[in-house]
């Protein structure tokens, strides 16, 4: 790292230290484990010295914040200018409840919205007023995620929220294009043109085939929807991020940090190549291609991962894809503290876990953060839990002092060495995936699924062995009772009836021939090669329902069969 | 004399994801832990209808059926499966469920005949002990009624 360091001498002294005082100590008090590992399974040394980072060239590998390869951050002033976006997740079954939640959260100090869609509604190809919906799903929508069937519901959901003044993340992972169409239609009703909208959509369908397996179309159609979105946003929504690559969802399915990065990059490369094939230029897409990562329990590994991710992206974009615009090299990152690290025993401990994880994300230089609420393993976030989450952001941002200088952990022998190691391991795994035909090949072979399963089982085995500890689950189990005033968030019991009633009203009052025409146009376009976003906007503006749109496209494209890929079944037999 | 043969064979378990849910970490962990505890485990898959789940449970002749569901629609799935198990004369199958399920629903499900519901945070060993005890109990009462 510096010219005047005598690496040889340090190495020699380290050896002496190991053989002398360390050995003497070990003979009296052994260490807790024979070997120490990071969360991802990287072996961790007793100490790190300048020797471990001797290969680091400051200007080439780290440089200054806002300068290539952006290891130290994508902007020159980072949090000294303003803190990251505080973006809690929202969405409750009825549009009225979601609207109230938006207003509540914005009043608490959140600076962005994140719309979680109701899992069942999002995938369904029948509407809640259809008898078969009740038959299939027991006449209820569950407790989490918003449900907004037609533009009428969307009008209620965004009542009093000016879309030109809020940044929104759309997370209908099943078909975010449909959600984007609703959002654009609402903006137009408010007199806000699409080019004024800021936020992103979780346009990331490859995750649906292994990490978050919703009922979906075959991959080639989803890739087409991906590119349609990129193309549309480039033309009409210059301030909008047309994707948010959800490495988080991949990690949550049970991955290490390295797998999370490698799978995320492999999928991103597949998307980018599909866009280039359509004729888009790398500098059209890369500046609007943010990533959404998870942070797990290992605080310093999280920091190293986020730093490594920026460097890998910058080099990929510049060296491999030949991007010329510096904006293309800057990886913008949203992070969520990982839900799977929370525990249902003593949920208040999750406040502490999330604070440490949130801190790691900030030390890793993220642009936007979602601090998972303590009640994550119990149900949909309650107002009190979201209040604590927003306050955790504020304590990190305004009390902890870590935002006063940029990338404060740079130069730590350990953090720099781990950053290098994560970069190397990620690139190695990425090459392996590319060797099997990239993301699509890895999906087809079940490679991703098997890696997930292996890691889930490894983590479980480590917990049984005692080398991985969840406090109050694997160790330090007490009789202490939780004293948090946790009350399950019970959805409005009238919500379902209101939703169904409103749907019936919409059906009675909408112009049915306009509906039929819009759906016909959509289907015809889906059979051909035209960009589908305009057709989706036409459909939602004709008050077609979300399920009608889904059904129309399914009729043309068919369904993907998740159980066709060999995974758990094979392993067990 | 009672025949201990029934209770000595390996316990067969069918695990399935219910409804439209695809959170698999829990079920992967359970599948392996059950297997390590000496059970035979079959994984039915994702997006399987109650009809398919019940028919596989019967054709695979399992002792235990476990459904994991975190999409909020457990009431619909679990009650339908219970009804089908009863209709197909598969009452002997121990039917357990788990997932993100509100406490008031747990009571309702147990009233409706779901044998046990395990909530987040339940130690895996507790589930295994429960299954072993229940399957043994059922085997004994079957032998008794046959006598």
Interface residues (C-beta under 8 A of the other chain):
Chain A: X118 X119 X120 X123 X124 X136 X137 X138 X139 X140 X141 X142 X143 X144 X212 X213 X214 X215 X252 X253 X254 X340 X343 X344 X345 X377 X378 X379 X452 X453 X456 X457 X460 X473 X488 X490 X562 X563 X568 X569 X572 X573
Chain B: X19 X20 X21 X22 X24 X25 X27 X28 X29 X31 X32 X33 X35 X41 X42 X43 X45 X46 X47 X48 X71 X72 X73 X75 X76 X77 X79 X80 X100 X102 X103 X104 X119 X120 X121 X123
